[in-house]
Amino acid sequence: MTQPPPDHVPDPMEDQEDRAIISTLLMEGAPAVETFQYVDLGPADFTDWRHRLIVLAAFDLHAAGEPINVMSIGGALFDQGALVPMGEYEYLHELAMDYYTDPERSTDDGT
């Protein structure tokens, strides 16, 4: 399991960008993975070790033909022993909620 470097503090702007991308992955599943692969975006492109593991789990699930969502990624991370250190399902749900609270996703009528 990948652990964070002891002295690494993610840049707040990078973390916000990473979270927006990860929330899209969690909510859109396979189409998001295919887009990541098309634009050559992979685990190494993320600053937070938790996000790298989430992307890797999503890629593995996609390659196996499995659904990609909060529960399946959480299950894969649990099997690797990574779910608890990253904050369990609570952290994954927090990331998924970012998808709905991102102001750039709101419609013209403000919803």
C-alpha positions in Angstrom: 0.0 0.0 0.0 1.3 3.5 -0.9 1.7 5.8 2.1 2.0 9.5 2.0 5.5 11.0 2.3 5.9 12.2 5.9 6.7 15.8 5.0 4.4 16.1 2.0 1.7 18.8 2.3 -0.4 19.0 -0.8 -0.8 22.5 -2.4 -4.4 23.6 -1.7 -5.0 24.5 -5.3 -3.7 21.2 -6.6 -5.7 19.3 -4.0 -8.9 21.2 -5.1 -8.2 20.3 -8.7 -7.5 16.7 -7.8 -10.7 16.4 -5.8 -12.8 17.8 -8.7 -11.3 15.2 -11.1 -11.7 12.3 -8.6 -15.3 13.3 -7.9 -16.0 13.0 -11.6 -14.4 9.6 -11.7 -16.5 8.4 -8.8 -19.8 9.7 -10.2 -19.3 9.0 -13.9 -17.4 5.7 -13.8 -16.3 4.0 -17.0 -16.7 7.0 -19.3 -14.4 9.0 -16.9 -11.8 6.2 -16.9 -11.9 6.1 -20.7 -11.4 9.9 -20.8 -8.4 9.6 -18.4 -6.9 7.0 -20.6 -7.5 9.0 -23.8 -5.8 12.1 -22.3 -3.1 10.0 -20.7 -4.1 11.0 -17.1 -3.0 8.4 -14.6 -2.4 7.8 -10.9 1.1 9.5 -11.0 -0.6 12.7 -12.0 -2.3 13.2 -8.6 -0.6 14.8 -5.7 -2.5 13.0 -2.9 -1.6 9.4 -2.3 -5.3 8.6 -1.7 -6.3 9.9 -5.1 -3.5 7.9 -6.8 -4.9 4.7 -5.1 -8.5 5.6 -6.2 -7.5 6.1 -9.8 -5.5 2.9 -9.8 -8.4 1.0 -8.3 -10.8 2.5 -11.0 -8.4 1.5 -13.8 -8.2 -2.1 -12.4 -12.0 -2.3 -12.1 -12.4 -1.0 -15.6 -9.9 -3.5 -17.0 -11.8 -6.3 -15.3 -15.1 -5.1 -16.7 -16.5 -4.2 -13.3 -18.6 -1.2 -12.5 -16.8 1.9 -11.2 -18.5 3.7 -8.3 -18.0 4.6 -4.7 -18.9 1.1 -3.5 -16.8 -0.9 -6.0 -13.7 1.4 -5.5 -14.2 1.2 -1.8 -14.3 -2.6 -2.0 -11.1 -2.7 -4.1 -9.3 -0.4 -1.6 -10.5 -2.4 1.3 -9.1 -5.6 -0.3 -5.8 -3.8 -0.6 -5.8 -2.6 3.0 -6.0 1.0 1.9 -9.6 2.0 2.7 -9.1 2.5 6.5 -5.9 4.6 6.3 -7.5 6.9 3.7 -10.7 7.6 5.8 -12.9 4.7 4.9 -16.1 5.2 2.8 -16.6 8.6 4.5 -13.7 10.0 2.4 -15.0 8.5 -0.8 -18.5 9.9 -0.1 -17.0 13.3 0.7 -15.3 13.2 -2.7 -18.4 12.1 -4.5 -20.4 15.0 -2.9 -17.8 17.4 -4.4 -19.3 16.5 -7.7 -22.7 18.0 -6.7 -21.3 21.0 -5.0 -18.9 22.1 -7.7 -20.1 25.5 -8.9 -18.8 24.8 -12.4 -21.3 22.0 -12.7 -24.4 24.1 -11.9 -26.9 24.8 -14.6 -28.0 28.2 -15.9 -31.0 28.3 -13.5 -28.6 28.0 -10.5 -29.3 24.3 -9.7 
